[in-house]
Amino acid sequence: MSQPPPQAQSHVRALDHVRALSAFAVVIHHVEQAKAILGLPGVWLTPWVQSLGTAGVDVFFGLSGYVIT
């Protein structure tokens, strides 16, 4: 009697962590944007924080598309 073949792992937990970090980067970006709009001092208002939003969205949607397919 043969055993059924093992199923492939369908969930990669490490990708969840990367997606969470990219979503957190987008939240930081939005908080800093809101501070700038309200005229509050921005602690992290530097060029690399400004690019966090774009990079975070790109990584999040890229990994989401990978996970879905």
C-alpha positions as semicolon CSV with decimal commas, in nm:
position;residue;x (nm);y (nm);z (nm)
1;M;0,000;0,000;0,000
2;S;0,151;0,333;-0,103
3;Q;0,129;0,649;0,097
4;P;-0,007;0,972;-0,053
5;P;0,262;1,219;-0,161
6;P;0,342;1,491;0,092
7;Q;0,170;1,820;0,020
8;A;0,377;2,120;-0,067
9;Q;0,403;2,391;0,194
10;S;0,150;2,653;0,092
11;H;0,224;2,911;0,360
12;V;0,558;3,085;0,402
13;R;0,561;3,251;0,743
14;A;0,866;3,466;0,666
15;L;0,670;3,647;0,397
16;D;0,411;3,747;0,656
17;H;0,683;3,923;0,853
18;V;0,814;4,106;0,548
19;R;0,460;4,214;0,456
20;A;0,406;4,339;0,813
21;L;0,728;4,542;0,802
22;S;0,634;4,696;0,469
23;A;0,288;4,789;0,599
24;F;0,451;4,944;0,907
25;A;0,681;5,146;0,679
26;V;0,374;5,284;0,499
27;V;0,215;5,378;0,834
28;I;0,530;5,562;0,941
29;H;0,532;5,747;0,610
30;H;0,169;5,853;0,651
31;V;0,223;5,969;1,010
32;E;0,515;6,184;0,903
33;Q;0,311;6,327;0,615
34;A;0,029;6,415;0,854
35;K;0,276;6,586;1,087
36;A;0,409;6,794;0,800
37;I;0,058;6,893;0,690
38;L;-0,039;6,993;1,045
39;G;0,282;7,186;1,094
40;L;0,411;6,960;1,369
41;P;0,781;6,885;1,393
42;G;0,865;6,569;1,206
43;V;1,112;6,348;1,385
44;W;1,190;6,135;1,081
45;L;1,122;6,385;0,804
46;T;1,421;6,287;0,593
47;P;1,445;6,176;0,230
48;W;1,474;5,808;0,319
49;V;1,151;5,823;0,521
50;Q;0,981;5,984;0,224
51;S;1,075;5,683;0,013
52;L;0,946;5,439;0,276
53;G;0,588;5,479;0,159
54;T;0,664;5,394;-0,202
55;A;0,893;5,105;-0,117
56;G;0,653;4,968;0,142
57;V;0,361;4,969;-0,101
58;D;0,571;4,805;-0,373
59;V;0,693;4,529;-0,142
60;F;0,350;4,471;0,014
61;F;0,165;4,439;-0,316
62;G;0,445;4,237;-0,475
63;L;0,442;3,982;-0,195
64;S;0,062;3,981;-0,182
65;G;0,050;3,899;-0,552
66;Y;0,304;3,620;-0,501
67;V;0,110;3,474;-0,209
68;I;-0,222;3,489;-0,395
69;T;-0,086;3,315;-0,704
